[in-house]
Every structure is written in structure tokens, then in C-alpha cells.
Amino acid sequence: MTLKGRHWVMLWLLLFLFVATVVQLRQTASIRMARRVAALRQERANLEARQADLERRIREASSRPVLGHKALVDLNLHFPKDSEQAPLPLSPLPGDR
């Protein structure tokens, strides 16, 4: 049995429909992937901003003025006067001669 003209047309139309469907599915998947990448980039930017804010707050909280004030108020300590400071001599480490 040989294929007649209308059968060839039907075969080419089915092949075109299949290829068009595959192309459409790939484009849909790529659009979905692009949206996901954009969302992840936005989330990363937000997390980096939060990290920078937390690092700034840590630096502020561990600064000498803040810790000194907390020591004065909360622990009832004071900054040493010159007469209260004692220099500690450093002995050489073994092998440092």
C-alpha cells in the first residue's frame, strides 16, 4: 500500500503539531525557570542585606563605648585609673632566642 497525497499531508501536519508542542513545552519550562531564578536572586539580595544589618549590629554591640556602658551600669564595674593598671611582662616563648 502506497501513501497517497492526503496521507503525506496528514503525516507532515502531525509531525509539525508534535514539534510545535515540544517547542511550546520547552518555552513554558524556560519561562518558569526564569521566574524562579529571579525570585531566588531577590531572596539572595534580601538575605545579604539582612546579613549586613546583623553584622553592623554586632559591631555596634561589641564596640568599646557600648560594652563600657553595659559594664558600668549592669555589672557595676569602672574603667581602671592609671594607678590601678599593672603592666604584665611577657616572657619569651621557648625557641624564641
Secondary structure, 3 states (H helix, E strand, C coil): CCCCHHHHHHHHHHHHHHHHHHHHHHHHHHHHHHHHHHHHHHHHHHHHHHHHHHHHHHHHHCCHHHHHHHHHHCCCCCCCCHHHCCCCCCCCCCCCC
